[in-house]
């Protein structure tokens, strides 16, 4: 209901009722009073009374420093009761870094010193403490009991009452005393004066123009001293020019200038300046009245001037600037201009980030002359910024001032776009899916990505013969910039055609597709493919890293995937240069002895010591394997090239538990690697079959028939079980006879 009601309060010593709920009223004296309130809703009204005991409150007094409040005076014009008039605005501003804590409301009472008395010029004005400008008063020059004298010393004070509504009365009265002469001068650079000075070594002088305005025409006609400080782009002072110190060189309100014609630099360059105007011919006691055309609050610093990419052919250079703002700047006011070695304007860009701190500008592409493949230097950047509207309130004209421009001519290379991940295999690729027997890296070979230089990975890739190679790569680079990237190579696949690589706001690209110049060739092969990556703006030409990859080329599509990379490491090297299945198979078989050098052996302990080492993975991981592991290994070796190489198992015939093998280790059976194997008795044995021949990779022997294999490898059958003791090694002649008697005792099982 309170939202619909109006309230009227009657205080005994008030000249008129007070509205609002709650009502704010200051009693002029102590005592007991009856206060009545009337609430009105539509045509209905109701009243009530309350007894109030008013006592004198003795607040805790303290003298605040600038850490608590900032008290300003500013002269100019103001619309006061619909009339534009000259005057002085008084402001009480809380210090954002150390505001008064624990208070909800503030009341500001402004008073002006007239003679020996303090005269109120503005009453109590309640406002929230956290309001950035919570107390103000406009003191007009006319219409008061005494006229405000222009340019004269004026003394004001403000009484602040801080009131916590939760625990009243809990107020602290804060008297703040200050004296000012209104700061009436405003100086700006002249209308024809550029923001920076473009100096050529042949220039004999530069005219620096200004425009001075002053707080109306009053009892004085001020004469100014103007000081122009000239700086280089880093902000170091170069020289100072002064006018108005001599009577015959007086400077008055309006437009004027000074010539910079002494101590001019001998080389081309860009310079900035600050114009300061000051006069002190006010009535006594004299106070200087001054202003300068640049902000005293906002400063700009240029930390780095980067080139992002360059194209000598198209004569283009992409650049960016890392700059710092000491405080927030006006929205859309941060701009960067770029100049060539002859001080011609090359281009400009606007920066979106005007907040306090260090920022990296967007990149901009400039048309610049090149010599010998490099841009002609120096190239200059100049950063401009303007202070915020809130900071501008501190000036007489309340107009934000620009910061002193800063810049640089020292170009440094930004980090080149780096290929951080490369993958050969995706849904549409011909690349063979590879896997490792033991995942010693963070992902399988063939997963995405396959190559990551940051983790020192150089995983291989594999393709069948005659296939085109398309890869995808991801890059890191300059945020929101698009490069042209390619790769050169003297390796078999050749280079990679150029592609556009677009960076996101974090400086990372998505997957970008590249196609190799050459296919994988017509032979089984293995080689190292090296790519030297290059980048540019429209044409790649600047080196940005390298990548190296082992490429396996198989005879045909593998029968099964994924394929262990070790199988391709052996088979592609052993069959390198082959173009047929039979040639590939024979070349691999001829090199099987090489496994001795890599410590891959037929297991040297009884079968029950390693009962589970029956698969290709076991042999690759442990270096030892039973016949089951070797026959699967050899099947997978050939299968990786698309060659069908089935395996088969022989068992002891009916009536026999085991058969004895001949000691081929004594004559150097290549896979076995031992002279006298501990295990010589078996229930079965696995071999491979290809082209009408039988291949036993466990022993490195091959035969043209089953009978030849049985006669060549089996010494005799035994009725003993696997767990019984065995006789000494059997004499070969005796074994042969036993085998001939039992030539029907072995049988060939079906292919698995």
PyMOL commands that set and color helices and strands:
alter all, ss='L'
color gray80, all
select helices_A, chain A and resi 165-167+247-249+389-392+453-455+565-574+581-590+592-598+607-610+616-622+627-639+664-667+706-713+732-741
alter helices_A, ss='H'
color red, helices_A
select strands_A, chain A and resi 6-10+18-19+31-41+44-54+69-80+83-94+105-114+117-122+126-128+135-140+153-163+171-181+186-189+197-199+206-213+225-232+237-243+254-260+269-279+289-292+300-311+316-325+335-339+345-350+357-360+364-367+370-371+374-375+380-384+406-408+411-413+418-423+434-435+461-464+470-476+482-488+496-502+512-515+525-536+542-554+563-564+601-602+624-625+647-651+658-661+681-682+684-690+693-696+701-703+714-718+747-748
alter strands_A, ss='S'
color yellow, strands_A
deselect
rebuild
show_as cartoon
